[in-house]
């Protein structure tokens, strides 16, 4: 995937407010689906759908802890997004 394609894909994923809220929550600590659902006031099924999209975009990672799966932000992916966005948004003479 080209750099432009990767940026466009991530921006599309982040165009949904709930997903941005989820990432903000997951930046401070890992959480399971039920904890996210309760905090966001949406169903666990809706959280799972959003998490699938965030996982597909490599923005969150899953880790099984006992009977539950906890999700956390993929810091490397966010750093890469920041670098890509900075390059995209900053005019640089060639």
Beta strands, then each sheet from edge to edge (+ up, - down):
strand 1: 31-32
strand 2: 60-65
strand 3: 68-73
sheet 1: 1+ 3- 2+
end
